[in-house]
């Protein structure tokens, strides 16, 4: 009959092996998740770079529109002043 220590040693080794296999599977799952997370981060960075370029472009468009608006304000103000002067001189009739 095998002694108790020999049986306990085999059972312990079997349990250790089983636990190592479970740990190996969990580590594989973690590595898979890490890989997927890395891909998502990369995709987010690519999209963010594209969004940054779009925002810069929109900012430039806004600046150009503000410049045009200011030019038209000046033209309209000048036209109003000239109309006022002409009306004051009675030449607008």
C-alpha positions as CSV (number, residue, x, y, z in Angstrom):
1,X,0.0,0.0,0.0
2,X,1.4,3.4,-1.0
3,X,2.3,5.7,1.9
4,X,0.2,8.9,2.5
5,X,3.1,11.2,1.8
6,X,3.6,9.7,-1.7
7,X,-0.2,10.1,-2.5
8,X,-0.3,13.6,-1.1
9,X,2.8,14.5,-3.2
10,X,1.1,13.3,-6.4
11,X,-2.2,15.0,-5.5
12,X,-0.4,18.2,-4.8
13,X,1.5,18.0,-8.0
14,X,-1.7,17.4,-9.9
15,X,-3.4,20.3,-8.2
16,X,-0.4,22.5,-8.9
17,X,-0.5,21.5,-12.6
18,X,-4.2,22.2,-12.8
19,X,-3.8,25.6,-11.1
20,X,-0.9,26.5,-13.4
21,X,-3.1,25.6,-16.5
22,X,-5.9,27.8,-15.2
23,X,-3.4,30.6,-14.6
24,X,-2.0,30.1,-18.1
25,X,-5.4,30.4,-19.6
26,X,-6.2,33.6,-17.6
27,X,-2.9,35.1,-18.7
28,X,-3.7,34.3,-22.3
29,X,-7.1,36.0,-21.8
30,X,-5.4,39.1,-20.3
31,X,-2.9,39.2,-23.2
32,X,-5.8,39.0,-25.7
33,X,-7.6,41.8,-23.9
34,X,-4.4,43.9,-23.8
35,X,-3.9,43.4,-27.6
36,X,-7.5,44.4,-28.3
37,X,-7.1,47.4,-26.0
38,X,-4.0,48.4,-27.9
39,X,-5.8,48.2,-31.2
40,X,-8.6,50.4,-29.8
41,X,-6.1,53.0,-28.5
42,X,-4.4,53.1,-31.9
43,X,-7.7,53.5,-33.7
44,X,-8.7,56.3,-31.3
45,X,-5.3,58.1,-31.8
46,X,-5.8,57.9,-35.6
47,X,-9.3,59.3,-35.4
48,X,-8.1,62.0,-33.0
49,X,-5.4,63.1,-35.4
50,X,-8.0,63.3,-38.2
51,X,-10.3,65.3,-35.9
52,X,-7.5,67.7,-34.9
53,X,-6.8,68.4,-38.6
54,X,-10.5,69.0,-39.2
55,X,-10.7,71.4,-36.2
56,X,-7.7,73.3,-37.5
57,X,-9.3,73.6,-40.9
58,X,-12.6,74.7,-39.4
59,X,-10.7,77.3,-37.3
60,X,-9.0,78.7,-40.4
61,X,-12.4,78.9,-42.2
62,X,-13.9,80.7,-39.3
63,X,-11.0,83.2,-39.3
64,X,-11.5,83.8,-43.1
65,X,-15.2,84.3,-42.5
66,X,-14.6,86.8,-39.7
67,X,-12.3,88.8,-42.0
68,X,-14.9,88.8,-44.7
69,X,-17.6,89.9,-42.2
70,X,-15.4,92.7,-40.9
71,X,-14.8,93.9,-44.5
72,X,-18.5,93.9,-45.2
73,X,-19.2,95.7,-42.0
74,X,-16.7,98.4,-43.1
75,X,-18.3,98.6,-46.6
76,X,-21.8,98.8,-45.1
77,X,-20.9,101.4,-42.6
78,X,-19.2,103.5,-45.3
79,X,-22.3,103.1,-47.5
80,X,-24.5,104.3,-44.7
81,X,-22.3,107.3,-44.0
82,X,-22.3,108.3,-47.7
83,X,-26.1,107.8,-47.9
84,X,-26.5,109.9,-44.8
85,X,-24.3,112.7,-46.2
86,X,-26.2,112.6,-49.5
87,X,-29.5,112.6,-47.8
88,X,-28.4,115.5,-45.6
89,X,-27.4,117.5,-48.7
90,X,-30.7,116.6,-50.3
91,X,-29.2,114.6,-53.1
92,X,-30.9,111.4,-52.3
93,X,-34.3,112.3,-53.9
